[in-house]
Amino acid sequence: MGSPADYTIIVLVVLVGVGVWTLLDRLAQVQRDVEVLKRKFDE
């Protein structure tokens, strides 16, 4: 079995991964919203 420090590192890596994934998802959503707004103003 691993030491508590090993588990702490694994948990931190997972949390960072989830945070990065969420950030990229938000950026993609903002980009889609901007595209929609651009189309509305172009009409």
C-alpha positions as a Markdown table, in Angstrom:
| # | Residue | x | y | z |
|---|---|---|---|---|
| 1 | Met | 0.0 | 0.0 | 0.0 |
| 2 | Gly | 1.1 | 3.5 | -0.7 |
| 3 | Ser | 1.9 | 6.2 | 1.9 |
| 4 | Pro | -0.6 | 9.0 | 2.6 |
| 5 | Ala | 1.6 | 11.3 | 0.6 |
| 6 | Asp | 1.2 | 9.2 | -2.5 |
| 7 | Tyr | -2.6 | 9.4 | -2.1 |
| 8 | Thr | -2.4 | 13.2 | -1.6 |
| 9 | Ile | -0.4 | 13.6 | -4.8 |
| 10 | Ile | -2.9 | 11.5 | -6.7 |
| 11 | Val | -5.8 | 13.5 | -5.4 |
| 12 | Leu | -4.1 | 16.8 | -6.3 |
| 13 | Val | -3.3 | 15.6 | -9.8 |
| 14 | Val | -7.0 | 14.5 | -10.3 |
| 15 | Leu | -8.2 | 17.9 | -9.0 |
| 16 | Val | -5.8 | 19.8 | -11.3 |
| 17 | Gly | -7.0 | 17.7 | -14.2 |
| 18 | Val | -10.7 | 18.4 | -13.4 |
| 19 | Gly | -9.9 | 22.1 | -13.0 |
| 20 | Val | -8.1 | 22.3 | -16.4 |
| 21 | Trp | -10.9 | 20.3 | -18.1 |
| 22 | Thr | -13.5 | 22.7 | -16.6 |
| 23 | Leu | -11.5 | 25.8 | -17.7 |
| 24 | Leu | -11.1 | 24.5 | -21.3 |
| 25 | Asp | -14.9 | 23.7 | -21.3 |
| 26 | Arg | -15.7 | 27.2 | -20.2 |
| 27 | Leu | -13.4 | 28.8 | -22.8 |
| 28 | Ala | -15.0 | 26.7 | -25.5 |
| 29 | Gln | -18.5 | 27.8 | -24.3 |
| 30 | Val | -17.4 | 31.5 | -24.3 |
| 31 | Gln | -16.0 | 31.1 | -27.8 |
| 32 | Arg | -19.4 | 29.6 | -29.0 |
| 33 | Asp | -21.2 | 32.5 | -27.3 |
| 34 | Val | -19.0 | 35.0 | -29.0 |
| 35 | Glu | -19.6 | 33.4 | -32.4 |
| 36 | Val | -23.3 | 33.6 | -31.9 |
| 37 | Leu | -23.1 | 37.3 | -30.9 |
| 38 | Lys | -20.9 | 38.0 | -33.9 |
| 39 | Arg | -23.5 | 36.4 | -36.2 |
| 40 | Lys | -26.3 | 38.5 | -34.6 |
| 41 | Phe | -24.5 | 41.8 | -35.1 |
| 42 | Asp | -23.6 | 40.9 | -38.7 |
| 43 | Glu | -27.2 | 40.5 | -39.7 |
